[in-house]
Amino acid sequence: MATTTATPALSGREIVDLAKKHTLFEWSAQAKIDPIPVARAKGIYFWTPEGQRFIDFNSQLMSVNIGHGDERVIQAIHEQAQKLCYANPFMATEPRARLGAKLAEITPGDIDSFFFTNGGAEANENAIKIARFFTGRHKIIARYRSYHGATAGAISLTGDPRRWASEPGIPGVVRVLDPYHGIERGWESAESSLAQIEEIIQLEGPQTIAAFILETVVGTNGILIPPDGYMQGIRRLCDKYGILMIADEVMAGFGRTGEWFAIDHWKVVPDLISMAKGLTSSYLPLGAVGMRHHIAQYFQNNVFYGGLTYNSHPMGCAAALATIRVYEDDHLIDNARKMGAIMRHLGRELQKKHPSVGEVRSIGLFGILELIGNRKTKEPMAPFNGSSPQMVALGKFFRENGLYTIVRWNSFYTNPPLSINEEQLREGFAIIDKGLEITDAGVKD
Ligand SMILES: Cc1ncc(COP(=O)(O)O)c(C=O)c1O
């Protein structure tokens, strides 16, 4: 029998130093970052090698929806690895076949065919490619307050400042404003937002527009829950002008909002739907783009020009099937709805108590708190695309007190795994409650 020599484990400090010396960290100037060393994780918690415990209040990147370390998914990955670790994407495998059929069951309307990718950006790349092939048009409408991924096309679709460094990007992207205009200006009605979009469609020439891509609930740009009528209105505009509607459900999908997909709240059927993250709860990389029946039919006799070595990876597909079973067996979408109601209540309590809390938004277990430095003007606690000493101090407090979440600009997120219970939710909110004393001290009026 083969033996292995145990390598002595590295300390947290050694892991960070070595990783920083030989690897490049995402979206950062390397000298400015101090990553958390992670050794293990279970349920809603993860630990450093030295045993510091964190509540994962962001499900890492809003993706470990079923919670960490679920033995059923680990077992399914193990079993698939023993049978077949890899088959090239021209092969048909059982996990690929079963996953396609399962997704056809849970996705909206007559979406019944899927192209499997390695993640969310690549799902969006293929969504716009499919839309362009199918319509013969080239322009894509996207919104400013959006993130669609970091590959060449997806970053061009992205409206937020992460796009700037990659410009000019791919041609043909037309950007429109969202119904939300930041904490100071607030929300516009669905009607006026839709009217502005229709005007842009007419000015661009509807016959040149292949698709409108939108996050159904905007994620990293502020958990923006569209006003009623907005999603239905986008669907109507797309139908009126022969434009395909692409729902980016990469972050909002798989129970995060209390429905399988966020778009289900508005009973709208998009033409294409992109997904990743919660699809495998990030146990293995996998994304997908789903399409309605008539779009899939188009590719019966027209070549689908696309494919990568790892598309439809059997390990990823097996992990996704096991993950979907966990959502079902543990009623996690129901739990997201129930815990979501409690989270909304806890958020409102914080808003009443803390002058720095300007707005609290959530749908299911997809939540955010926006902080302000002035009660009258609602000036944000940090500027657009910037930070402030108070927000930095709040982030430091969370880290020292064992709460992990993303602090971005004037906001921070409350996106725990859908398996969380009330006691754990309250444990997280108790740390937030204490931390907000720091930002309260920064409120001027
Ligand atoms: C809405 C949305 N779309 C696409 C992506 C890109 O997904 P990935 O990082 O898996 O490529 C993300 C990632 O955060 C996302 O939030």
The ligand as a MOL file (V3000), in Angstrom:
LIG
                    3D

  0  0  0     0  0            999 V3000
M  V30 BEGIN CTAB
M  V30 COUNTS 16 16 0 0 0
M  V30 BEGIN ATOM
M  V30 1 C -24.5280 38.5380 -10.2760 0
M  V30 2 C -23.2070 37.9080 -10.6080 0
M  V30 3 N -22.9740 37.5070 -11.8590 0
M  V30 4 C -21.8190 36.9280 -12.2100 0
M  V30 5 C -20.8090 36.7350 -11.2870 0
M  V30 6 C -19.5300 36.0860 -11.7080 0
M  V30 7 O -19.4470 34.7980 -11.2160 0
M  V30 8 P -18.0390 34.0670 -11.1110 0
M  V30 9 O -17.2210 34.8070 -10.1100 0
M  V30 10 O -18.3950 32.6590 -10.6850 0
M  V30 11 O -17.4190 34.0760 -12.4700 0
M  V30 12 C -21.0080 37.1300 -9.9590 0
M  V30 13 C -19.9580 36.9510 -8.9540 0
M  V30 14 O -19.9740 37.4700 -7.8710 0
M  V30 15 C -22.2340 37.7440 -9.6140 0
M  V30 16 O -22.4750 38.1740 -8.3700 0
M  V30 END ATOM
M  V30 BEGIN BOND
M  V30 1 1 1 2
M  V30 2 1 2 3
M  V30 3 2 2 15
M  V30 4 2 3 4
M  V30 5 1 4 5
M  V30 6 1 5 6
M  V30 7 2 5 12
M  V30 8 1 6 7
M  V30 9 1 7 8
M  V30 10 2 8 9
M  V30 11 1 8 10
M  V30 12 1 8 11
M  V30 13 1 12 13
M  V30 14 1 12 15
M  V30 15 2 13 14
M  V30 16 1 15 16
M  V30 END BOND
M  V30 END CTAB
M  END
